[in-house]
Amino acid sequence: MTTTLVPRHALVTGATGGIGRGICLALIEQARKDGLAIRITAAASQPGERLAKLLAELRTAGADVHGVTGDLTDPVQCVELVQQALDAGGDLTALVCVAGASGPGRLANLPLAQWDLTFNLNVRPVWLLAQAARASLMRTRGSITAVASMSGLHPHPGYGAYSPAKAALIMLCRQLAQEWGPDGIRTNTVCPGMIRTPLTEAVYQDPATLERRIGLVPLGRIGNPDDIGQAVAYLTGTGASYVNGLDLVVDGGVADHMLSMIPGRPGKASVQDD
Ligand SMILES: NC(=O)c1ccc[n+]([C@@H]2O[C@H](COP(=O)([O-])OP(=O)(O)OC[C@H]3O[C@@H](n4cnc5c(N)ncnc54)[C@H](OP(=O)(O)O)[C@@H]3O)[C@@H](O)[C@H]2O)c1
């Protein structure tokens, strides 16, 4: 199986967000290292200055770029978005689904509308975009990569439908990997941990919260969008040509640290212990 075609063409949803931008830049960097041209179709929910600024930045970084817009919670617009990308840039070699959002709330009294919105933004569009892009990805033997969350692997009390939705997204992609692997399409997810983006920046403005969060991460730092970008660049690239159905956790080890918090047991190792 090969994923190398010239030029590469990636449709990236949520491109105007912190992680989406990081992914776009990492894809461009990877293409440059591979000596290949890349087209990026950057999708945002609406036109405006953020999208225009991003397109200018990606162009400067070396990509051929197009901007497309649509509300992914609308099934019709999901299909139209893919068609716009195909019309503008030809066959896709990668579909990268980043758009998503959490919606805090307690399950005891979560409004039905919020449950539906969380699933209709984080899960359903990935299936619909994938359906619309399938024929094109079959022609290029391309890939689908979706950004889930560590919250999809571990329950997150107070986060409403977010953990169930991201868990559903991971399973959706594993199932796509099984159903469409024979078509030459690889499907994988990335699960970010705590990533510093404009969305999450407010919480890091409090030095005490920042310090406590860093203290939970074995690697000793909060992640940045490029950490996720590098993971997606790997999964969409030729180096991952036999990787299908993987959920790649990119969290500095934070989600696995729980047992180190049990009182009465040895705590986490540190360089001072050596
Ligand atoms: N940041 C973290 O710590 C973290 C951790 C784990 C997982 N994640 C996941 O990573 C992804 C990106 O997160 P982020 O921090 O980069 O968030 P962000 O900066 O808020 O970006 C979210 C993106 O989703 C797009 N979007 C939202 N609603 C949309 C809709 N109805 N239709 C089309 N696009 C829509 C936004 O587009 P517009 O700006 O055009 O509205 C934006 O580009 C999300 O799926 C999130 O769940 C983030």
The ligand as a Gaussian input file, in Angstrom:
#p B3LYP/6-31G(d) Opt

LIG

0 1
 N       -6.935000      21.814000      23.191000
 C       -6.899000      20.692000      23.865000
 O       -6.336000      20.624000      24.978000
 C       -7.575000      19.448000      23.307000
 C       -7.401000      18.252000      23.996000
 C       -7.989000      17.089000      23.490000
 C       -8.716000      17.127000      22.314000
 N       -8.892000      18.303000      21.660000
 C       -9.665000      18.272000      20.412000
 O       -8.887000      18.862000      19.381000
 C       -9.736000      19.502000      18.437000
 C       -9.303000      20.948000      18.236000
 O       -9.211000      21.599000      19.479000
 P       -8.634000      23.094000      19.612000
 O       -8.088000      23.224000      20.970000
 O       -7.770000      23.407000      18.449000
 O      -10.005000      23.908000      19.546000
 P      -10.379000      25.294000      18.836000
 O       -9.184000      26.188000      18.794000
 O      -11.625000      25.789000      19.487000
 O      -10.738000      24.828000      17.364000
 C      -11.962000      24.199000      17.069000
 C      -12.154000      24.218000      15.562000
 O      -13.387000      23.566000      15.282000
 C      -14.105000      24.361000      14.349000
 N      -15.544000      24.221000      14.551000
 C      -16.228000      24.350000      15.721000
 N      -17.531000      24.194000      15.501000
 C      -17.688000      23.977000      14.152000
 C      -18.799000      23.745000      13.311000
 N      -20.063000      23.697000      13.779000
 N      -18.576000      23.580000      11.984000
 C      -17.325000      23.622000      11.479000
 N      -16.218000      23.812000      12.242000
 C      -16.417000      23.997000      13.552000
 C      -13.690000      25.782000      14.622000
 O      -13.893000      26.548000      13.434000
 P      -14.204000      28.136000      13.514000
 O      -13.074000      28.739000      14.308000
 O      -14.216000      28.558000      12.101000
 O      -15.543000      28.270000      14.212000
 C      -12.218000      25.620000      14.989000
 O      -11.431000      25.677000      13.831000
 C      -11.160000      19.340000      18.969000
 O      -11.763000      18.234000      18.336000
 C      -10.951000      19.060000      20.452000
 O      -12.009000      18.313000      20.998000
 C       -8.328000      19.463000      22.123000

